[in-house]
Amino acid sequence: MSAIDDRWGPYPLVLAGAVLAVTYAALVDPEWGGFALGAVIALGAVLRLAGGGRLAVRKKATDVVTLAVLGIALMGGSLVLEYPSLMPL
């Protein structure tokens, strides 16, 4: 892997997964497409935590927290839309 590829880290994977998840959400099932998008973003957080990417703009901790919170929120929201009984009172 070259230095340029290492700099990008997990972001090409997250972009490809996001395109597939949004396409699935638009064409098949919005709830599970949203869950898949959240799962891809959470996977990007794990990969970034594992050492992927050397971006000079942000710190690794900022990326990991942001991706993890957004991914978990998307997965939780999608599950609540699919199963309304999970909604807390």
Stockholm file with secondary structure:
# STOCKHOLM 1.0

chainA/1-89         MSAIDDRWGPYPLVLAGAVLAVTYAALVDPEWGGFALGAVIALGAVLRLAGGGRLAVRKKATDVVTLAVLGIALMGGSLVLEYPSLMPL
#=GR chainA/1-89 SS CCHHHHHHTTHHHHHHHHHHHHHHHHHTCHHHHHHHHHHHHHHHHHHHHTTCCCCSSSCHHHHHHHHHHHHHHHHHHHHHHHCGGGSCC
#=GC SS_cons        CCHHHHHHTTHHHHHHHHHHHHHHHHHTCHHHHHHHHHHHHHHHHHHHHTTCCCCSSSCHHHHHHHHHHHHHHHHHHHHHHHCGGGSCC
//
